[in-house]
Amino acid sequence: MDIVSLADLKQVAKEKIPSDLWDFIEGAAFDEITKRRNEEKFLDLTINPNFLIDVGNRDLSTTVFGEKIDFPVMIAPAGAKRQLHPEGELAAAKGAGMAGTLYALPTASGYSIEEVAEVASGPLWFQLYHSSDDITEYLVKKAKNAGYSAICLTVDGPTSAPKEKDLRNNFKRNPELYNGSFRERPEFVRSTDIIAPDFADFTPEEYQGLTWDRLDWLKSLTNLPLVIKGIRTVRDAVLCTEYGADGIVVSNHGGRQIDRTLSSIETLYPITQAVGGKLEVYFDSGVRRGSDVFMALALGARGIFIGRPTFWGMAYDGPAGVKLMLDILKSEFDRCLAFGGYRNLSEIEVGSVNIPAHWPVKLP
Ligand SMILES: Cc1cc2nc3c(=O)[nH]c(=O)nc-3n(C[C@H](O)[C@H](O)[C@H](O)COP(=O)(O)O)c2cc1C
């Protein structure tokens, strides 16, 4: 089968991935309503095309904290890659670099921060789950020394979020495939004796260690930009500006943490209206087409991250499959620019799309 869309890639990947691992990757919280909503709400948006414009020379590139990427699509941090493919995070980093974009390495990586840096040819972010001060200090220092460009703190996992499919399947992670950065410090490896643990699984007590008023401590560990991932409300976005974050990722974790929230795309425009210009705003959850990328940029995102489709590409063909997935999105996005009458990203604005009247214009 020729792969021409991410939907094709998904179909082929599903045949290759063991069903319990497929469920883990595809799964989301409870009834998976937010996960579905993430994709469905993109369909409410429509594009306004403009013609008789010279779009012969299109520039899809942008910058992320000053670093150039060839197009505004990046790979989201997501654990389980080494359980899926022997090259795991190395494959994702290679594929992102080959496509000319950025890879965000998760804390729960089968390969170490340094091993991934060695094979990457594009920029890297390090995604941090905070569980204790000494582990965070250790990880942030490693990321800084290995040349990562930003620390991306994921904040939307205050407690355990086992997925029902994983409980039914009795799905177990192999700890060796998730703790590559802890090989020299095995005492830092979190307990994996619960069913289907996720690296975002904290007890509320553990999470107490990091709150808004302690972000200055985190910032004091490094001069790298600090990005907060998992923002869903204007309130939290404004707090990010007040507490000195350099960027945010508007994200609901692909619906994996809490069900029955708004889709991520519905929350984007109110947030960029409130804080756009004060920090760099990125977006993820539900992007499956270049037109989705276009919509998110029109609503104020500087770039977007891709979660599950990275696994599909990797299952299909390792690093080359990740590149293929990104290339498909790039060419679809490029077509949106050409047919929309845009030569570069700065020309895309909110009037480029129609937002339905029933969407929330204000968020708490
Ligand atoms: C299998 C899997 C593991 C994930 N692990 C992490 C993680 O370790 N850290 C994190 O910040 N987000 C994690 N995420 C969430 C992604 O970074 C991203 O927010 C989400 O996948 C975007 O939604 P999408 O899958 O619809 O593109 C994970 C997602 C999946 C599918």
The ligand as a MOL file (V3000), in Angstrom:
LIG
                    3D

  0  0  0     0  0            999 V3000
M  V30 BEGIN CTAB
M  V30 COUNTS 31 33 0 0 0
M  V30 BEGIN ATOM
M  V30 1 C 2.3020 6.7670 24.0830 0
M  V30 2 C 2.4040 8.1970 24.5110 0
M  V30 3 C 3.2970 8.5440 25.5110 0
M  V30 4 C 3.3910 9.8750 25.9160 0
M  V30 5 N 4.3270 10.2010 26.8500 0
M  V30 6 C 4.4990 11.5100 27.1870 0
M  V30 7 C 5.5350 11.8810 28.0690 0
M  V30 8 O 6.3040 11.0330 28.5510 0
M  V30 9 N 5.6580 13.1900 28.3780 0
M  V30 10 C 4.8180 14.1530 27.8620 0
M  V30 11 O 4.9550 15.3290 28.1660 0
M  V30 12 N 3.8190 13.8110 27.0060 0
M  V30 13 C 3.6640 12.5280 26.6540 0
M  V30 14 N 2.6860 12.1930 25.7520 0
M  V30 15 C 1.8250 13.2510 25.1830 0
M  V30 16 C 2.4340 13.8780 23.9170 0
M  V30 17 O 3.5700 14.6590 24.2050 0
M  V30 18 C 1.4440 14.8250 23.2260 0
M  V30 19 O 1.0240 15.8200 24.1380 0
M  V30 20 C 0.2070 14.1200 22.6570 0
M  V30 21 O 0.5290 12.8350 22.1670 0
M  V30 22 C -0.3590 14.9800 21.5380 0
M  V30 23 O -1.5470 14.4170 21.0590 0
M  V30 24 P -1.6370 13.5380 19.7110 0
M  V30 25 O -1.1470 12.1840 20.0840 0
M  V30 26 O -3.0850 13.5970 19.4100 0
M  V30 27 O -0.7790 14.2160 18.6590 0
M  V30 28 C 2.5800 10.8760 25.3310 0
M  V30 29 C 1.6900 10.5000 24.3110 0
M  V30 30 C 1.5970 9.1810 23.8960 0
M  V30 31 C 0.6510 8.8470 22.7820 0
M  V30 END ATOM
M  V30 BEGIN BOND
M  V30 1 1 1 2
M  V30 2 1 2 3
M  V30 3 2 2 30
M  V30 4 2 3 4
M  V30 5 1 4 5
M  V30 6 1 4 28
M  V30 7 2 5 6
M  V30 8 1 6 7
M  V30 9 1 6 13
M  V30 10 2 7 8
M  V30 11 1 7 9
M  V30 12 1 9 10
M  V30 13 2 10 11
M  V30 14 1 10 12
M  V30 15 2 12 13
M  V30 16 1 13 14
M  V30 17 1 14 15
M  V30 18 1 14 28
M  V30 19 1 15 16
M  V30 20 1 16 17
M  V30 21 1 16 18
M  V30 22 1 18 19
M  V30 23 1 18 20
M  V30 24 1 20 21
M  V30 25 1 20 22
M  V30 26 1 22 23
M  V30 27 1 23 24
M  V30 28 2 24 25
M  V30 29 1 24 26
M  V30 30 1 24 27
M  V30 31 2 28 29
M  V30 32 1 29 30
M  V30 33 1 30 31
M  V30 END BOND
M  V30 END CTAB
M  END
